[in-house]
Amino acid sequence: MTVPPFTPSDLCALTAKLRQDDEAFRRSFALGCFGGDEEGAKPAVSEAGRGAELRARFLALIESRTGIEAGGNAAERADRLLASMPAVAIPSWLSGLEMEPVHSPGWEELVDLLTVHETYFFRDPDQLEFLRRSVLPELIAARRSEPAPRITAWCAGCSSGEEVYTLAMLIVEALREAGEAELRGDGRILIQPRWRLSVLGTDIDRRVLAQAQGGRYADFPMGPFRSLPDAWTGYFEPASEPGPSGGPAERMVRGEIRALTRFLPHNLAGADPPTLDLSLVFCRNVLIYLSDRARRHAQALFHRALARDGVLALGPTDVLRQPELFQPYWGASTVLYRKK
Ligand SMILES: C[S@@+](CC[C@H](N)C(=O)[O-])C[C@H]1O[C@@H](n2cnc3c(N)ncnc32)[C@H](O)[C@@H]1O
């Protein structure tokens, strides 16, 4: 029998459909079933031993290439994908995937399907306030006597960029409080030109990076602005009014803040950090999706990327897997980590 190839465009159509169904899909998993009609609901590949073997191979491949844990959300999505594919095409498709680099179109589709992109401005305010009131003033004080002082940060797993812009705004706020920057009445932001500031945002998913780069966000309830302090609205400009059919207005991050940022694809399961000698590394709400091995690997990358007095911020549920590399730096109700 000739097996029809399962092409990248087939995968593209399938993942687009799965993304469209995502809400219903998540609801159906919450109810403990696959949703839809019962026939299509069962992952075809788990019906036979061969199917189980292919599934295990697929999940192990995802984990080895991306660090994404072969359990939880990602496994559910992977099952859903396999269940929607013609079973007969899976072995050759999987063999093809094993040969392709992680930045190939097939992998990009998969990564976009398997990753969770929830993010918003000023997420976890306790941690950010500690950074603004204690950590950044210390970094500024240690550097301000240099002729070209630098503050450089990396947000790993930055999704659509809100965290990157938040961090750039925090740095400007801390510089303002130190008398090194000024917010003009007309909204312009002036930073003493001798300061070298940069915030790099990276993500394994190139699609979210395209949105991040634009710096333009729709304003809707529980959307990206849900926890933005009122005092920070001046860091944005209106980009569009609400649409005639009630579509949300959009806001654009001000050009002076966007100029401090850049975005690159980067996989935390890769061998090297994207840059070195950093003042800050942020990796929040990312490691929870990775395997234990990938978490340890990522934390070793952060250690290599940080300068001697550099500070690491993890998400509230993340555990330090490399305590020999970092020491806790406690705030009133939060913790960051200093490079040892
Ligand atoms: C839930 S978002 C977190 C966004 C932001 N850090 C925050 O806390 O609001 C998780 C992001 O991690 C990214 N991610 C997952 N695995 C990754 C990997 N191996 N390398 C880099 N980014 C990854 C996903 O694509 C996603 O955009």
The ligand as an SDF file (V2000), in Angstrom:
LIG
                    3D

 27 29  0  0  0  0  0  0  0  0999 V2000
    3.3770   31.5260   29.5990 C   0  0  0  0  0  0  0  0  0  0  0  0
    4.5250   32.3240   28.5300 S   0  0  0  0  0  0  0  0  0  0  0  0
    5.3970   33.3480   29.6980 C   0  0  0  0  0  0  0  0  0  0  0  0
    5.5780   34.7650   29.1800 C   0  0  0  0  0  0  0  0  0  0  0  0
    6.2780   35.7360   30.1520 C   0  0  0  0  0  0  0  0  0  0  0  0
    7.5770   35.2450   30.5350 N   0  0  0  0  0  0  0  0  0  0  0  0
    5.4300   36.0010   31.3720 C   0  0  0  0  0  0  0  0  0  0  0  0
    5.7680   35.5250   32.4640 O   0  0  0  0  0  0  0  0  0  0  0  0
    4.4190   36.6820   31.2700 O   0  0  0  0  0  0  0  0  0  0  0  0
    5.6990   30.9870   28.2210 C   0  0  0  0  0  0  0  0  0  0  0  0
    6.5770   31.2320   26.9920 C   0  0  0  0  0  0  0  0  0  0  0  0
    7.6930   30.3440   27.0370 O   0  0  0  0  0  0  0  0  0  0  0  0
    8.0160   29.9850   25.7040 C   0  0  0  0  0  0  0  0  0  0  0  0
    8.8280   28.7380   25.7030 N   0  0  0  0  0  0  0  0  0  0  0  0
    8.4290   27.4770   25.9480 C   0  0  0  0  0  0  0  0  0  0  0  0
    9.4400   26.6220   25.7860 N   0  0  0  0  0  0  0  0  0  0  0  0
   10.5310   27.3580   25.4550 C   0  0  0  0  0  0  0  0  0  0  0  0
   11.8910   27.0360   25.1580 C   0  0  0  0  0  0  0  0  0  0  0  0
   12.3410   25.7840   25.1690 N   0  0  0  0  0  0  0  0  0  0  0  0
   12.7280   28.0610   24.8490 N   0  0  0  0  0  0  0  0  0  0  0  0
   12.2830   29.3320   24.8310 C   0  0  0  0  0  0  0  0  0  0  0  0
   11.0090   29.6970   25.0820 N   0  0  0  0  0  0  0  0  0  0  0  0
   10.1430   28.7190   25.4010 C   0  0  0  0  0  0  0  0  0  0  0  0
    6.6600   29.8260   25.0420 C   0  0  0  0  0  0  0  0  0  0  0  0
    6.7190   29.8980   23.6280 O   0  0  0  0  0  0  0  0  0  0  0  0
    5.8560   30.9660   25.6790 C   0  0  0  0  0  0  0  0  0  0  0  0
    5.8330   32.1070   24.8620 O   0  0  0  0  0  0  0  0  0  0  0  0
  1  2  1  0
  2  3  1  0
  2 10  1  0
  3  4  1  0
  4  5  1  0
  5  6  1  0
  5  7  1  0
  7  8  2  0
  7  9  1  0
 10 11  1  0
 11 12  1  0
 11 26  1  0
 12 13  1  0
 13 14  1  0
 13 24  1  0
 14 15  1  0
 14 23  1  0
 15 16  2  0
 16 17  1  0
 17 18  1  0
 17 23  2  0
 18 19  1  0
 18 20  2  0
 20 21  1  0
 21 22  2  0
 22 23  1  0
 24 25  1  0
 24 26  1  0
 26 27  1  0
M  CHG  2   2   1   9  -1
M  END
$$$$
